[in-house]
Amino acid sequence: SGPDDPDFQPDAPPQFSALRTPDWLFVVYRTGERELYDLNADPNEMDNIASTADTKLVANLYSQLQAMRTCAGESCRTADAIVLPDVAS
C-alpha cells in the first residue's frame, strides 16, 4: 500500500512474517531483518538473539516460516510438524 491507499500509515511498523512456537518467536521483516527470541529465557522478548543463535535453528525456523506462509489445507499440518533442532540458548 502507498500514499494513495486510504489505509496508508506512513509511521506504521514494517511488514513482517512471524512464527511462534512454545520455545521461540522468529520474525522476518520485509527488509530481511530478523528477530529471534528464546521465550523460555526471555519471555518479554527483550533480547534479539538472531545474530548469535545456532545457525541450524535459524535455518529451520526460516524453513518452517516459509512453509507455513505458502501452505494450504493438509500441507499446513506438514509445515507445522517440521522438527526444530534441540539447542541450548
Backbone hydrogen bonds, N-H to C=O, Kabsch-Sander energy under -0.5 kcal/mol:
donor,donor_aa,acceptor,acceptor_aa,energy
5,D,2,G,-2.1
8,F,5,D,-2.0
12,A,9,Q,-2.1
17,S,28,V,-2.5
19,L,26,F,-2.7
21,T,24,W,-3.0
25,L,37,Y,-1.8
26,F,19,L,-2.8
27,V,35,E,-2.9
28,V,17,S,-2.8
29,Y,33,E,-2.9
30,R,15,Q,-2.6
32,G,29,Y,-2.4
35,E,27,V,-2.4
37,Y,25,L,-2.4
39,L,23,D,-2.4
39,L,37,Y,-1.0
40,N,23,D,-0.7
42,D,38,D,-2.9
45,E,42,D,-2.1
48,N,46,M,-0.7
49,I,36,L,-3.1
49,I,47,D,-0.6
52,T,49,I,-1.1
53,A,49,I,-1.7
58,V,54,D,-2.1
59,A,55,T,-2.5
60,N,56,K,-2.4
61,L,57,L,-2.7
62,Y,58,V,-2.5
63,S,59,A,-2.4
64,Q,60,N,-2.5
65,L,61,L,-2.7
66,Q,62,Y,-2.6
67,A,63,S,-2.4
68,M,64,Q,-2.6
69,R,65,L,-2.0
70,T,66,Q,-1.2
71,C,67,A,-0.8
75,S,72,A,-1.6
76,C,73,G,-1.7
77,R,74,E,-1.2
78,T,74,E,-1.1
79,A,75,S,-2.2
80,D,76,C,-2.4
81,A,77,R,-0.8
81,A,78,T,-0.7
82,I,79,A,-1.2
87,V,85,P,-1.1
